[in-house]
Amino acid sequence: MTTMTLSRLVFPGLCLAILPVFHATAQSRLAEQMPDFASLPDSSGDLQRQIDENGGILNLPPRVFRLTKTLEFDLARHGMAAARAENGTATLIMDGPGPAVRFQGTHEGSADPKAFKAATWNERMPIVEGLVIVGNHPEADGVELVQTVQPVVHQVSVRWARHGIHLAVRNRNVIVSDCQIYENSGCGVFYDDVNLHQSNISNSHISYNRAGGVVIRGGNVRNVQIAGCDLEANMPGEAEPVGGEPVTRAANILIDVSETPDDKSRSVAEVAITGCTIQHSANYSGGEDQTVAPGGANIRLLGKEVWPIDSVAITGNVVSDTTTNFHLDHCMDITISGNTFFAPKPENLVVTNSTRVIVSGNTFNPRQFERPGLIRFADSTDCVISGATLHSHLAGGGLLLENCSGFLIDGVRLTDCAAGIVLKNVRDTTLSHCRASGSPEGTVELSIDGESRGILLDGNRFPGKTEVDPAALDTGE
């Protein structure tokens, strides 16, 4: 983190007033300067004493407090605990490693009432509310929850830290709502190899977190709801390398169990992502010849063969401006419906090594940009693509299936696209009620190669050029 200077510091009862100072650099945006928080006294000891003496309750007045150590809420000792700010105006400056606030519980069971020990009920619903947390150390985090039950993180802001909200070991019934998790070097909300069933993230802005927005890595995770959030530019901000391979697997929403042990204990299922705007970074921040965060995705689901990512609903979102808008690998029983896709660079949707993925009722349009646009399935089975509109997909973009089988493709409408529907080594697939129009001269609107077999065509209209190997067709004979 860049060292910067304090513009103005005033101490009426340890109140802090900061006038922003801006400077320009040759390679980055104008950046607000970080004040020199080291001039503030260390409040770690005083605040920890308040927590311990008040039975795990911390009510902070509207002041700025500098910390060099984590404020520990020991739920086994205190029972139900809370950290609150009066009128949402207290700020914690975390000037040391670790989280500013940690709630440590003892829960070892599930969310089933029979799995609770009697003592665990005394630890129910720890609350963090109204705090602003600012990191001033490379390993500073915002809030950490460990073995808690029914924790609520509400109206909390975390900036300039590493991870915003860190979920570790085991938790149950987590609620994160109305939060601002912004410009952190790590993850916005980090499920860190955690055993966690039942978690809700809602009505929050999670943006500019360089290792990802909502990140689930490893662990045993079920019942995740992400709703009504804005997730933006949660990936590296540098445009590098030019002309090289993708350099990031980061995503605004990343679920990754691909590198965990090859067993079923590390797995993710039962996820709903609804009503969010999910965007950046590729087009808006870079030139036509340069992509910001190459390889980045809006939603990236990376499962494994022994246990694919399972039972995910992605509905009613507006998604744009990443290298690939959605990237799914080793997934099954995924529903992608009613979403609006625009400005990919270059691909809208990539699905590999997956089965029973349903893509229905979506629109794919580059909007004001000229972008290739592509929907690509590879090495996948028994998927459905229906009721989609593809508009102005340029430079060979359209719908491509490679090494797939058992697909139903129905009601796909292509307008002004430079490529149509392409099937390569595809088996036992039905293509019905699809249409193309406005294609540039010479565009192949339908291509089916000689390695394909059992392709049934019904009620389609491709007035332009087609290249279909007769041996690929199911003639019904």
N, C-alpha and C positions, 0 to 999 in steps of 0.2 A: 504494500500500500504506500502511495506516495506521501512523503512527509511535507506538510505545508504549515503555514503560519497562521496565528490567531489574528483576526482583524480587530476585534474589540472584545474585551472581557470585563464584565462588571460584576461586583460581588455584593449586591444588596441581599443579604441572607442567602448567599450562594446561588443567586439567580444568574443565569448566563444569557448574555445578549450577543449575538454574532451577526456582524454585517458581512454578507457574502462578498468575496473578492473573486474576480474571474481573470483567467489568463488564457491566451491562445497558444496552441502548439501546432507544429507543422503537420502532425499526423493524427490528431484527435480533435474531438469537439471541444468547445469551451467547457472547462470543468470548474465546478465550485471548489474552492480551496478548503482543505481540511484544517480546522483549528488545532492549535497545540494544546491538547487537553491535559498534558502533564502538569500544567500549572494549577490544576484543581487538586484539592486534598483527596486522599484516598478514604472513601466512606465504607469500604468493605466491612471492616470490623464493627462499626457502629450499627450498620444495617443488619448484619448477622445477629448481633445481640438483640436487636428489636424483634427479629423473627423468633429467636429462641425464647425470649422472655414473654412474648405475646402469644405463645402457643401456635406458632406457624402462620401468624397473620402479619402482613406488612402493608400498611397504608401510607403511601408516599405523598408528601405535599408537593406543590408545583415548584420544583427545584431541579437542578442538574446535579447528579451524583456520579462521581468517578469511582469505578471499581477496578481492583487488580486481582480479586479472587471471586469465584462463583458464590452467589447467594444460594445456600443450600436449604431446601425445604424437606426435612426428613419426615415423611408421612407416618412411618412406624412410630415415631416419637410424638408427633403433634396431632396425628389424625388429619381431618380435613383442613386444608391450608389455602391461603390466597395471597397473591401479590397484586395490589391495586394502586392506581394513581388517582388522586383527587382531580376530577374534571378532565382526566386524560392529559395532564400537563407535566408529569414527571418524566425526566430523561435519565437513563442509566448509560454512562459511558463505560463500555467494557474495555479496559486498558490492560488486559492480561489474557492468557489462554483459557479456553473453555467457555461454557455458556455463562451469560450474565445471571440467569436464573435457572436452577435445576430443581425439579420435583422428583424425588426418589421414593418410590413406593415399594411394596412387597408382593404384589399380585403375581401368582404363578399359574393361575387357571385360565379358563375361557371366560366368555361373557354369560355363560349359563349360571343362574343363581346358585345352583348346586356346587359350582366350582369355586365359590368364594369361601375363604376362611372368615370366621367372625370378625377378626381384627381388620380384614381388608375393607369391610363396610365402613369402618371408621375413617378410612382414607379416601372415601368417595369424593368425586367432583372437585379436585383442586382447580383453582381459577387463577389465570393471569389476565389482567384487564387494564386497558387504558395506558399501558407503558409505551414509551419510545426508547428503543435500545439502539445505541450507536456503537459500532465496533471501532476500536483503535489499536488492534493487535492482529497480526496475520492469522492467529488461531482462535480469535474471539468468535463465539456463537451467540445467538439470541436466547432462545428458550429451549431447554432439553427436558424431555419427559421419559422417565425410566420406570417400568413396572407400575404404571398408574392405571386407575380405573375412572372412567368418565371425566377426564380432564377437559377443561374449556379454555381455549386461548381466544380472546375476544378484544377487538379494537387495539391490537398491538402493532407497532411499527418497528421493523428491524432494518437497519441500513449500515453499509460499510463493514459488516461482519463477514464471517465465513459462511456458516449455515444459518438460515433464519430461524426455523423451527426444526429441532433434531429429535426424531423419535427412535429410541434405542431399546434393545433387549426384548421387551414385551410391554404392550399397552392394550387397553380395551376401551371402545366407545369414546373415541377422541373427536372433539369438535374444534375446528379452526374456523372462525367467522369474522368478517368485517376487518380484515387485517391488511396491512401494507408491508409487503416483504419485498424490498427494493434494493438493487445495486449491491449485492453481496458477492463475494468471490467464489463461494461454493454453491450450495443448493438452497432454493427458497424454502420448501418443506421437504425434509429428507427422511424417508423411511430407510433406516440404515440397518439392513439385515435383521429387521425387527419381526417379531411375532405379533401381528396386530390384525384383529378382526373388528370390523365396524369403525369406520372413520369418515368424517364429513368435513369437506373443505368448501366453504361457500362465501359468496359475496366479497371476494377479496381481490386485490391487485397483487400479482406476483410477477415481478418484472426485473430484467437486467441482472439476474443471478447467473453467474458465468458458467456454472457447472450443471445448470438445469433448473426448471421451475418447481414442479412437483416431481420428485425423483423417488422411485421405489426400486431399490437395488438389493436383490437377494431377499431373504426372509421368508416368512409364511404369512401372506397377506390376503385377506378376503374383505368383501363388502366395503369398497371404497366409493364414495360419492364426491365428485368434483362438479359443482354447479354454480352457475351465475358468476363466474370469475373472469377477470381479464388477465391473460398470461402472455407476456410480451418480452421478446428478445432475451430469453433465458438460455444464453449460449455465449461462447467467446465473442468478444467484440472486434477482434483483429481480422483484417482481410488478408489471410495468408493460407497456404502459399499460392501464388498466382500460377495457374497451369499445373498444379500438383494434385495429388490424391486428396479426397476429403480428410479433414484433420480432426473432426469432432463427431462424436456420437451423442452429443448433448441434444436435449429437446426441451420444449416448453413443458411437455408431460412425458416422462421417461419411465418405463417399467422394464427392468432388465434382470432376468435370472439366467442369462445365457452363459455366464462364467461361474455359476455356482456348482457345487458337487452334483454329479449325475444321478440324482435320486429325487424323490417326490417331496422331500421335506422342505426344500426351497422352491416355492411355487406361488403364483399369484392368480387369483380368479375373482369373479364377481365384482366388476368395476363398472360404474356409470359415469360418463363424462357428458354433461348436458348444459346447453344454454350458455356456453362460454365464447368469448372472442380470444382467438389464439393466433399469434402472429410474430413475425420477425425472428431471424435477420437473414436477408439475402438481397432483395432488390433495393429497398428504400435507402439503405445506407451505403450502397456501393455503386460503382459505375457499371455500364453494360458489360465491360470486359473483366469485371472483378466482383466476386461474390463474398459478402461478409459471412463468416462462419460456414465455410463450405462443408457440406455433409450434415448440417443441422436439420432438424425436423420439428414440426409442431407436436405431433404425437408419435412416439416410437415405442413399439412393443416388441421386446426381444425375449422369446421363450426358449425352450430347449426340447429336444426330441422326446425325452422321457416324460416330460410334463409341459406341454405348451401352455402359454397364457390363455386362459379359458374364460368364457362367458363375460364378454365386455360389450356394453352398449355405448356407442358414440353417436349422440343425436342432437340436432338443433344447434350446432356450433357454426361460427363463422371463422374460417381458417385461411391463412395467407402467408406469403412472403417468407418461405424457407426453401432450402435446397429441395427437400421432399416434404410435402405437407403431412402425409401419414406414411409411416413405414412399419409394416408388420412382418415379423419372421417367427416361424414356429408358434402359430396361434391357432385356436379353434373356437368355433361357436361365437363369432364376433359379428355384431350388427352395427353397420355404419349407415345411418339414415337421416335424411332431412338436413344435411349440412351444406353450407355454401363454401366452395373452394375457389380461391383466386390467387393469381400471381405466384405460381410455383417457379422454381428455377433449378432444375427443369421439370420435376415430376410431381403430379398431384397425389398419386397413391401407388405405393409399391407393396405387394403382398407376395411373400415367398414361403415355401415349405409349410403351408397352412391348409386347413380344411374347414368347410362350412362357414365361410365368410360371406355375409350378406351385405351388398352395397345397393341401397335402394333410395330413390327419391332425392338424389343429390344433384347440385349444379356445379359445373366445372367451367370457369370462365376466367381468362387472364385479366379481365377488366381493362384498365387503361394501358396495360403493359403488352408488349409483344413477347410472349413466352412460349416455349415448346409445348408444355402441357402434355402429360402422359399418365394413363392408368395402366399399370403393368402387373400382371400375375405370372408367377413362375413356380413350377414344381408344386402345384397346389391342386386340391381335389374338391369336388362337390360344393362349389361356390355359386352364388347367385348375383348377377349384376342386372339391375332393372330400373326403369324409370329415370334414367340419367340424361342430362343434357350436357354435351361437350361443345363448346363454342370457341372458335378461333385458336385451336391448338396448332401451333406452327412448327416448322422444322421437324416434321415427321412424327408429331405427337398425335395420339388417338387412344385406342384401346388395344393392348397387346397381350396375348396369352402365349406362353411358352411352356411346353412340357406339362400340360395340365389335362385333367380329365373330369368328366361328370358335371360340367358347367351348364347353367341356364342363363342365357343372355337375352333379355327381352326389353323392348321399348327403349333402346339406346338411340338418342337423337344427336347426330353430328351436324353442325353448321359451320361453314367457313373453316374447316379443318384441313391441314396440309397432309393428313394421313387418316385412314379410316380404321376399320377393325381388322386386326392381323392375328391369325391363328397359326402357330408353328408347333408341329408335333403335339396336336391336341386331339383327345379321344372322347367319344361318346358325349358330345356337347350339342345343345340345341340353341340356334340363333334365330330369334323370331321378332317380328314387328320392329325392326331397326331401320333407320332411314339416314341418308346423308344428303346434304344439299349445300350449294355455294362453294364446293371444293375448288381450289385452284386447278387450272388446266393440267392434266396429266396425273392428278392425284389418284392413287389406287384406293378406292373406297372400301373394298373388301378383298382380303388376301388370305387364302387357305392353302398351305403347302401340301406337297405330296406325302409327307410323313404323317399327316393327320388322318384319322379314320373315324367313321361313325358320326359325321357332322350332319345334323338335320337343319335345313333352312326352311323357314315358313313365314310368309307374309312380309318379307323385307323389301325395301326399295333402295337400290343403289344405282342412280341414273348415270353415274360416271364410270370410270374404268374399274373392272374387277379382274382378279387373277385367282381362279379357283381350280384346283386340280380335281378332276372328276372322281378320281380314286378315293378322295377324302370324304365324299358325300354318302350319307345314308339315304338311299333311294326308296327304302321301304320294300324292296324286293326280297 
